[in-house]
Amino acid sequence: MAAKLSAAKLSADVAIVGAGNAALCAALAAAENGADVVVLEVAPEAERGGNSAYTAGAMRVTYDGAADLKKLIPDLSDENIATTDFGSYSFDDYFDDMARVTQYRADPDLTEILIGRGFETLQWMRGQGVRFQPSYGRQAFKHGERFKFWGGLAVEAWGGGPGLVQALFDGAAKAGVRLVYEARARELVLDSGRVAGVRATLRGGEVLDVEAGAVVLASGGFESNAEMRTRYLGPGWDLAKVRGTRHNMGDGIKMALEAGAEPFGNWSGCHAVGWDMNAPPYGDLAVGDGFQKHSYPFGIMVNAAGERFLDEGADFRNYTYAKYGREILAQPGQFAWQIFDAKVTHLLRDEYRIREVSRVTAASIAELAAKLEGVDGGGLERTVAAFNAAVQGDIPFDPNVKDGRGTAGLEIAKSNWANPLDTPPFEAYGVTCGITFTFGGLHIDGTGRVLDVAAQPIPGLYAAGELVGGLFYFNYPGGIGLTSGAVFGRLAGGAAAAYTEKK
């Protein structure tokens, strides 16, 4: 229930800015540690939950087979276990993926905490009312009579992002956390160098001062702010569509920097994907993440010249999708078309079957080339002919592994899952760049304390979630965002509560 304000002042032990997964985990942890908590959410109640509400709910954690997964998913049935190869995902696997994908720039200390505390944090979330399930629909293919998970990602929140957010809000209500909607935090209140609260603007312009023993910033990055995107990510980024909330304007980052926090991480980098070319400028909660188009490893992607411009099969989707949005944005007109033939359309993810999709079908490549808006048809036909001739057909196709079925002799190779486009009907899906979150942000220590430019903690200030810098550079392994938000949200909330007790 939203707090009823009789005056433009509130007080709490811990004030939390934001109301997504990281913020609510911080709120629950602070309340669990005895703190009186107030949460400031810039969105109206109908749009609450930040970017978390727009996700599929996948959460990357270490696990050793089905026995570990059953600790998170108690209703995992014997039939599920018998018919599924869940594999395993070790600490070393996780750390290696983070290092490789971020070109060895990810902060090693934060990465170790993220990986080492992930599984226990999801167990803690279960105790707060969050349910989990195997991610069959997105992370497993059937191989013979058994499903096989690939890419190190087997767990997702029940009900996806909306289900996760609802469970966390339900838990917060039970814990007595107060919520104030349509409250845009603008400024940290300082008292002799210590953060002593936060000032917000309510709808209608009224100022709300929240006096607090500690403040946790968990209000996301600056991906919704076209001016900041262009300033930090570069020219053209004002043209990107925003996958999630319209409200992540970088306010939490800006107010922390004004209070002396150190900018940290990959400020020119972001998580950006292939997103339906006709999607709205911001996310639509009714569609969620359905505008994404992530089955490109099984086809080819062409630009306005009808030419391929990236290796669609460089790696599992989990390790390329978050950087390919940038590649699409760099193409003429900021769009591309993903093309598949009938041999692989059964492998396409559910997002290709939503009503709000930019799709073209045809009985031949020539007919398809004539139908694709903005594409040089002759260029496309030449590209497909050259691609088909280059496929190494003597290598078996297997979507569950990096099968090495690539191409030979092309300027841009396809490394895996290459099939000639020769079986009608053909399908093409129009995509542009959809930005998810930005990588640059604040520097925190292992308990979530925000560090200043001298690498010293700012007393009373904590942070978690997408506004934390230092974890992601250039790229992103799928499923880490929610896990990171939960791990560091829990740590920050608990540390903030402990700090207020010691004051």
Secondary structure, DSSP 8 states (H G I E B T S, - for coil): -B---SSSEEEEEEEEE--SHHHHHHHHHHHHTT--EEEEESS-GGG-SGGGGGS--B----EEHHHHHHHH-TT--HHHHHTEE--EE-HHHHHHHHHHHTTT-S-HHHHHHHHHHHHHHHHHHHHTT--EEE-HHHHEEEETTEEEE-TT--EEETTHHHHHHHHHHHHHHHTT-EEEESEEEEEEEEETTEEEEEEEEETTS-EEEEEEEEEEE----STT-HHHHHHHT-TTGGG-EESS-S---SHHHHHHHHTTB-EES-TT-EEEEEEETTS-SS--TTTGGGGB---GGGSEEE-TTS-B-S-TTSS-GGGTHHHHHHHHHTSGGG-EEEEE-TTTGGGS-GGGGSSS--EEEESSHHHHHHHSTT--HHHHHHHHHHHHHHB-TTS---TTS-----BSS-SS---SS---S-SSSEEEEEEEEEEEEES-EE-B-TT-EEEBTTS-EEEEEEE-GGGB-SS-SS---TTHHHHHHHHHHHHHHHHHHHHHHH-
